[in-house]
Amino acid sequence: METKAETEAIHPLGEGEFAFPTPGGRVRLSVTNDTLTPFGGLVPWAAYTKHIGIIDRLAGSCPVQRTSPNASPVYDVLQSFVLTALTDGRRFSHIERLREDPAIPEIFGMESVVGDDTVRRFFKSVDPVLGAEWIARSAEPMWRALPDPIIMDWDSTVQPRYGHQEGAEIGYNPGKPGRPSFHPLLGVIAGTRLCPAYRFRPGDTVTATQWHEAMTDAERWLGSRKIWLNRGDIGLGHDAVMAWHEGAPERPKYLFKLKLTNLVRSALCRVREDEWQGCPSTGACQMAEGTIQLTGWERPRRVIFARTLLGVIRAASNTEFWDRNKHEFAVYVTNLPTSYNGWQIQELYRKRADAENVFDELKNQWGFSGFCAKSRATTELAARLLLLVYNLWVLFVRFIVPHNKHTEAKRGRRWFLLIAARLVESGRQKELQVSIKGGWAEQLRDGYTRITEWIRTTAPQFKYQMSAGDLDLAKSATAPT
């Protein structure tokens, strides 16, 4: 008891508001007026996005005129949603998580983080066609540094919906049969994980629905950058899609996989054994080439047949008089020149598999299936802005880990955003003190050095203002159905 009394005399309770006996020892608890944040990694992100200028361009070229003197600034509304999506928000209500963080308005120059109702009302007021053009025009500078040649991987995904959402229809839905859904179409630039093309569609569509409109938008939004090849799975092997590519020599080439229908299987059976190239050993791939015209096609097209020997089914086990080989087949249709042989075409198609990882990351780590409202305009604009945040984040992470493989958001957020920090202001100077140590501090320091050097050596983007001509072009575009 004497020892306890001496300790309290040396360290009186007044030094902290409370004192708790914890397993790690006696801990005093007090309240501080310092501005604290769990997102210390937002400072380099704020500098990075400011230098690119996309949010400023969006705020300056908003197609909606806000006349109320009490309306929140468009910049604050956009930043509130962008930061929610960046910090693993999945619903509009998750915006409330950031409203208690006093450091965010200080870092991003906002009056305040607005409420989720404000964001929803603003999104609902934006026409879907004008909104698509608005976001695409503001993001156009990002595509100027894309490597050549550009290969666009197209695919669609099913987003089940619950309740009553405008645009949700019953269609193909393997996960939730009979459940209304959306069926958006996306285009991913191969090798970059960037997604410049998005088409909002109801659930009663197929992959090829509105593809021509999506392709027209992608070409316009990419500006001077030209697409060399379009790749897709069995959903795009339609005559109309292939005929568009063949309509003019300057249009992109195509490479699609064909569904193994009865007519395709008949074509496979007509391939003679001596036409298969490659050693017929277990696990090895053999290739053959031919020309077929399926029902609904207006002309014959070049196809590549691929088969892989899985094993031999013995006659004793299949009640036949001879052994039978078991193969795995794949058939590709393309208008690539004959200088590309079968193995090169198959390898070129296999690289498309990385696009599936983009869909997985968007749906499971970015809330691509979230941010849903009753109004279709709200849901569509939220999806487009979320894709913009995703694209910006992919490029941002490359500054931090330039020589590494793609870092997905579930790790990237933990490594680059969730850093405890304290904001200190002295005069007109602001300093955010982050809590990092060890080898990780060195890696972050290298990444921050690359970002500051990039900002120092590159000119900021000019602000883009949507002109009357741009508005007319957007209005004349085909609106989503």
Buried (B, 14 or more C-beta within 10 A) or exposed (E): EEEEEEEEEEEEEEEBEEBEEEEEEEEBEEEEEEBBBBBBBBBBBBBBBBBBBBBBBBBBBBBBEBEEEEBBBBBBBBBBBBBBBBBBBBBBEBBBBBBEBBBBBBBBEBEEBBBBEBBBBBBBBBBBBBBBBBBBBBBBBBBEEBEEEBBBBBBBBBBBBEEEBBBBBEBBBEEEEEBBBBBBBBBBBBEBBBBBBBBBBBBBBBBBBBBEBBBEBBBBBBEEBEBEBBBBBBBBBBBEBBEBBBEEEEBBBBBBBBEEBEBBEEBBEEBEEEEBEBEEEEEEBBBBBBEBEBEEBEEEBBBBBBBBBEEEBEEEEEEEEEEEEEBEEBBBBBBBEEEBEBBEBBEBBEEBEBBBEBBEBBBEBBBBBBBBBEBBBBBBBBBBBBBBBBBBBBBBBBBBBEEEEBBBBEEBBEBBBEBEBBBEEEEEEBEBEBEBEEEEEEBBEEBBEBBBEEBEEEEEBEEBEBEEEBBEEBEEBEEBE
